[in-house]
């Protein structure tokens, strides 16, 4: 589709002959928001808008009706799209719209909404990160795809920015728009979890990970790679990566996507795959927040393993000597890349908070092999653990342990788990893995500033790379999630339990300093970030450089200009900002 669109852009200023069959079809009103091209559909009379953009899409804003608008396939006057659900003669507003005019548009289309005056608005607008509170112009509670399409059309008409909300766990509150005055489309009613004959799961955009995992297991004993927090929504998680301890064996959640149902910026609803709308499919897998509302995911599942080894070791004396602890970590790093011991079936996570230091994970293999081969090499040269365990359990039992006390079954409405925090991320490439100097710098910072920190914090370090990692088996061109060279990914997280008070002033500089203790000590290495730990303190330019390589970002900007030229889908770090 976009290859055709780009061709049309190149021809926009050229006069060319129109084939007879196209002339005959010109009277056909576009049924899918496309116009011109080989189909020859007209936008005149289309519910998506009367103007045919230079890129071959119907719409009603200046992005569609302005320079390059195709007069042969519609009007080029900036008229609003037909209002089929209303006979109102009110002229379109000429000033900045208020919530009332937007609300009127939504009401005329029978879209379920909540405004600030609604009794449940505050609860629906509650951010996961309580540090970042924004007030939407309107919260849409769709129960059908048509509701979403109509809502997006109204938002575009009144120049209101749109963001979807699945689980609502965005670290930067981008599910609330990342600023006041956005339209939030809350997908809590989209809860389907079903498996077809090919064991592809169809998953609604509002499903939380725990309900997804339990649902596909209960139906056919199937499994997917995904994160450990059962309350996280599949939407942002899957479209921006989606790491779990099984990801080295099965890839990221994003890698399991085989299709996506999506509402685009002009209200069009399409199913994207590697062959249908392939450029949109590419963009959604890594940057969906800038391109559309995914209403359903199609995910290729795996057979759930019959058993999982859940293992953990608590290592003492890690905050006494920076140089000694750096050497311990260098051993762990070497172990993680030792192909004679480690394969794709081993998942590793490291946790430290200035008090404790633990190494834990999962293993898809026998308990005997873990105890006789993996464990001895991991612990060689490390201090004797103060506690340790390695237990064989079922897949669901393993997920429950990893959920850290949360039940897998999560509420579909009224979710009430929140935090108050600031976080940063660091992706450590295999080619620029930790040096002794870098690790010494990190542990020195922790010993001096983190052991007796006034506020709680932690660092989680997950192994992404290493021998036969299926995360890194994909080429960078596979999707807009293009980082396929990581060895480690770090989450640096500072928080307060006193959520009713102002956010402590020391947390942000402490976490920033913790990050700098690594990046400044190794200036020869480019350290990207992980977008699912999105950092709102970054400028758009810094965020784009952190989350996408240059080629990927350039491609995304090109696609954004084609399918969302008006930047309907927007947050402070969106593509094209």
N, C-alpha and C positions, 0 to 999 in steps of 0.2 A: 504493500500500500504506500509506504513512504517513499519507496524508490520511484513510484509513479508521481508522488507529490513533488519530489525534488526535480523530476523532469519538467513538470509543469512550471515550477518556479523559474527554471532556466529559460522557459519559453514565454514568460509572462509579458515581455515587451515586444514580442514578435507576432506578426500577423501570419496565420497559417490557415490552410483550407480545412474545413470541418467535414469529415466523412458523412455520407448520406444517412447511414444508420444512426449516427449520433444526432443528426438533425431531427430524425424521426422520434428519438427518445427524449429530446429536450423538454417536451411538455410533461414528462414524468416527474412528479414531485419526489424529491429525495426521501427514501424510506429509512436511510441509515446515516444521514448527515453528510454523506459524501456528495460531491457535485463535480460536474465537468468530467474531464478524463475520458476513459474508455466507456464508462457507463452513460455519461452525458446527462445525469440527473440535474434538475433545476432546484434551486433553493426557494424559488418564488412560491409562497404558500406553505413552506415547510414549517413544522412546529419548532425546528431548531433555529430558525432565523432565515430571513430572505436573502442575505448576502452570501455569495460564493467567494471565499477567500482565495488569494493567489495559490494557496496550498491545497485547495480542493475540499474545503470543509464549509458547511453551512453555519452561519452565526448571525448575530445582530449588532455586535459592538464594532468599534472602529478598527479593531484588529482584523475583522472580516470584511468590513464595508469600506475601508480606506484604500490606501495605495495598493494597486495590483488587483483589486476586486474584479472578478470576472463578470462583466455585464451580460455576457451571453448565457449565463446560467443563474440569473437572479437579479435582484435589484441591488444597487450599491448605495442606497440611502440608509442612514443609520436609524432604521425603524426598529422597534422592539418586535420579537417574534409574536405570531398570532397567539392570543389568549383564548384557547378553545374552551376553557372552563368558565369563562366570564364574558358578559356582554357589556362590561364597563366601558364608557366612552372617555374615561379620564386620560388626559394627555400624559405622556411619560415625563417624569420630573427632569428639570434642567439643572438642578443643583445637586450637591452631594446627598445621596439618599439617607434617610433615617431608618431605624429599625422598623418603624411603622410602615414605610413603603415596601420594604423587603418583606415584612410580615404579611402585608396585604397580598403580595405576589404569591407567597407560599400558601396562604389561606385559600386564595382563589383556585389553586391547584390541589387543594385538599391534602397538603403535606403536613404530617403531624409535627408540631414544633413546641418548644418551650422558650418563653421570653423571660426576662429578668423578673417580671411580675409573677411568674408561675411558682407554685409552692415548692416544687422539687428542683427548681433551677440551680440553687446553690449546691445541692448534692450532686447533680449531674455535672456541674462545672468544677467540682473538686479535683485538683491536680494530684497525681501520684507524688510528685515532688512538691511538698507544701511550701517550699521556698519560692516557688514561681507560680503566682496566682494571676490569672487573666480572666477577664469578663467577656465572653462571646457576645456578639450581637444577637445571635439566635442559636439554639441547639435543635437540630433536626433529629427526630427519632423515627426513621423510616422503617416500614415493615415490608416494603416492596422495592424492587429496583426502580420502578417508575417514580416513586417518591424521591429517590436519590437523583434521578435524571432531572426531575422538575426542580428540585432544590438547587442543583448546580446551575441550571438555566437561569433561575431567579437571581442567584448570586452574581453570575456573569452580567446580567442585565443591570444590576445596581452596583457593580464594581465592588463587591464584598468578597474578600479572600476566603478560601475554603480549605479545611483540613478534615480528614477522617479521624475517627477515634474508635479503635478496636478495644484493646485492653486498657488503654490510657496510661501506659507505663513510660511514656517518653520522658527521659531524664530532663529534657528542656521544656516540657509541657507543650511540645509542638502539636499534640493532639487537641489542644485548645487554641491552636493558631500561633502560639509563641508571641502573641500581642493581644491587646484588647480589640474587640470589634470584629472578630472573625465569625464565619459560619462554621460551626462544628457539626459534622454528620456522624452521629453516634450509632454504631452498627450492632448494638446489643441485641437486636431482634434477629440477627443473621447467625443462627446457631446450628445449622445443619452439619452433621458429621455422618457420612455414609460411604460405603465402599462398593465399587462396581466389580464386575467379573474379573477385571485385570488387577484388582487390589489397588486401584487408584482411589484415594480418599477425596471426596468433595467436601470442602470445609468452608463454612460461612465465615465472612470477614470479621464477625464479632466473637468467634470462639476463643476461649482461653486454653493455654497449653495443657493444663491438667485434664480438662474435659475432652480435648482432642486425643490425648494419650489413652485415657480410659475408654473412650468411645471406640476407637479402632481396635483396641485389644479385646474389648467385650464382644465386638461383632465377629472378628476373624483372627484374633490373636496376632495382630499386626503392630508394627512399631515405626517410629520416625525419629530422626535425630532432632533434638531441640533442647532449649535451655531447661534449667532445673526449677525455676519459679513457676508454679502451676497457675498463678494468676495473670501472668503475662499474656497479652493477646497475640494471636497468630499473625495479625496484619502487619504491624511494624517489624516484628521479630523475623518473619519469613522473608519480607521484602527488602531487608537490610542486612541479611546474613543468617543468623540463627544458629549459634554454637551450642553444642551440648557435649558431654563426655563421650558420646557415641559418634561424634562427628569425624574423628580421625578414621573410623571404620566406614561410615556411611556418607560423609560430607555434611555440609550445612543444611539447615531446613530449606534455604533458598535453592539448593542443588536438587531437591526432590520435586520442585515445581515442574509440572508438564503442561499446565494451562492456567489461565487467569481470566475470570469474568470481571470486566472493568467498565465503569462509567467515566467517559472522557470529559474534557472541559466544555464541550458544546452540548453535553447531555447525551451523546451517543453511548449506547451499550454494546460492547463487543466482547467476544471471547478471543483472547490472544494465545498463540502457541508459537513454537519455533517456525511454523510455516504460515500462520495467519496473523497479520499485523506484527511481523517479527521485530521491527524496530521498537514498537511500543512494548512488546514482550521483553525485549532486552532492557529497556529503561525501567520497567516496573520491578525487575529483579536487581535491586540495588538502590533505586531512587524513586520508589512509588509515590512518596509523599508529594512529589513535584509533578506527577503525571496523571493521577486519577484516583478513583475510589474502587478498590478491589472488593467486590461483593462475594466472590467465591474463589477458593483456591482448589486446584487439582494437584494432589501430591502423591507421588509414587511411594508406596509404603514398602517396608521390609518385613519378613517374618520375625516376630518377637523372639529373641533368644530364649532357649529353654532355661538357661541359668546365667547369672551375672556374678562375677566376683567383685564385691564391694570392699575396698581396702583403704586403710588410713594409718599414718604414722605421725606421732607428735615428736618433734625434734627439739631438744633443750639447748640452752646456751647460745642462741642465735643473735643475742643483742649485747654481747660482752666485748667482742673484738670485731671491728668492721673487716679487717683483712682476713681473719679466720673464717668469718661467715661468708665472705666473698669466695674463698676457696671451697667451702662446702657447696655453695651454689654452682660453682664451675663444675664440680663433680656431677651434680644433678643435670646440668646442661649437657655434659658429655654422655651421661647415661641415656638421656632422652633421644640422642642421635646414634646410639649404638645398635646397629641393625642385627647384631647377633643375639640381642636380648629383646629389643623393642620392635613390635610390628604395629599395624593399623589397629589392632584389637585392644590396645592399651590407651586409656584416657587418663590424663594427669592434670590435677589442679593443685596449686600451692596457695596457702592462706597465711598471711602474717598481719599482726596488728600492734606490734611493739611489746606484746606480752607473750603470745603464743606463736608457734610456727609449725604448720602441719603440711604434709604431703598426702594427698588422697586421690582416689579415682575409681575407675571401673576397668574390668578386664573381661573380654569375651573369650574365655578359655578355661582350662581346668584349674582347680585350686592347687593341685599338685604342681603344675607347671609354674604357677605364680610363686608358690612357696619355695620351690627348688631352684628356679632360674632367675625370675625377675626380682624378687625381694632381696636376695643376697647381693646382687650387683647394685641395686639402688642404695642399699644401706651401707655398702662398703665405704669406709672412710668417713661416714657421718657419725655424730654422737649417738649413743644408744638411745632409742626412742623411750620416752617416759610412758607412752601407751601405744598400742598397736592392735590392729585387727585386720583380718581377711576372711570374709564370709561369703559363701555361695548362697544366692537367693534368686527369687523369680524376677522377671523384668519389672512387674508392677511393684514388688517390694523394693527394688532398687530405686525406682522413680520416687517412691514414698520417702525413702531415706534421704535422697538428694533434695527433696522438697523442704527439709529442715523443719518439720513440724506442721507444715501446711497440708491440708488434705488435697488429694488430686482433684476431687470433685469441687468445682468452684461455682459460686453464684453467677447467674447470668444477668442479674440486676442487683443494684445495691451493694456493689463491691466496696469494701471499707478498709483495705490495707493500704497505708500511706507511709511515707518517710519524709524527712526534711534534711536535704543533703546537697553536696556539691561533688562532682566526679569528673575525672579526666581519664583518658585512655592512652596507651602507648602500644603500637604494634612493632615488635622486634623482628626484623627480617632475618632469614637464615644467613644471608650474606653479611649481615652486620650484627651478629649475635653479641650477647653481653661479653665485655672484656673484664679482666680482673679490676682494672681501674674504675670502670663504671659501677660494678657491684660494690666495690669498696666505698665509692662515693654515696651510693644508695644507703648502705648499712650505716655509714657514718652519720648521714642525715637522720636516719631513724633513731640511732642511739642518742644523738644529741637533742632531737626535737620530738620524736615520736613515742619514746618509752614512757615519758611523763607528760604526754600531751594533755591539754586541758579538755579536749574533746575527743570522742572516740573516732577511730578511723580504721581502715584496713586496705590491704593490697591483695588482690586475687590475680594470680598468674596462671594462665591456661596454656597447655601445649597444643598448638595448632599444627606445627610441622612435624619433622622427624620422619623416620623410615615408613614409606608407603602411606603417608597421610592422604586420605581421600579428599581432604579440603584442598590441598595443593595439587591434586591430580588434574583439576580443571585448568584449562588455559585462561589467561587474563581476559580474553575476548569472549568467554562463555556468557558473561552477564555484566551488568553495570557494577556488580560487586567484583572488583578486578584484582583485589589483593590476594594473590595465590602463592606468595613466597614467605609468609610469616612463619617464624619459629615459635615465638611466644606472643600472647596478647595480655596486656596488663590493664586491670581496672583499679584506679586509685580513688578512694571513696572516703569522704569525711562527712559526719552527720551529727545531729543532736537529737536526743530523746525529748527535749523540752520544746515540743512543737508549738506551744502557745506563746512562746517568747520570740523576740527578734532573733534572726539567725546569727549565731556567734561570729564575731568579726574575724576570729583567728582561723576559721576552717579553710576558707578559700586560699589565703596565702600559704597555709601549711600544705595543702594538697598541690598547689602550684609549685611550691618549693620541692616537694617530693618528686614531682614530674621532672623538674629542672635538674635534680640531682642525677638523673639518668641521662637526659638529653644533652645537658651541658658538658657532661663528662665524656661524651662520645660524639663530638661535633662532626666527625667524618661520616656518620651514619644518618640517613634520612629515616626518621621514625614516623610512619603514618599513624592514624587513629582508627578506632573501630566505631562506626556510625551508630551502632545500637547502644553505645555508651556516649551518646551525643553530648558535646560540650557547648553550652550556650554562651560561654565567655569568648568563643572564637568569632572573629569577623567572618562574613560570607567568604571572602577570599581565603582566609586561613582554613575554614572548614572544608572548602572545596579541595584545597591542596592536601588536607589531612585524610579525606575520605575517598578521593578518586585520583587516579593517575591522570596525567595531562591528556592522553589520548582518549580515555574514557570520558573525562569531563567535557572535552570538545565535542564528542559524539552526542552526549546528553544535551548540551546546549542546542545543537542542531535539531534534535528531535523535539525539544521543548518549543522551539520556534515554529515547528510544523504543527504540533497538536495542541499547544496551549499558548498561543502568541500573546494572549491577554493576561497571562500569569494568574489564572483563576486559582490554581492550586499553589499556595504560597505559605512559607514560613520564613523566619529571618535568615535561614541558611539554604533556602530552596535553590534548585538549579536555575541559573540565569540571574541571580541577585548580584 
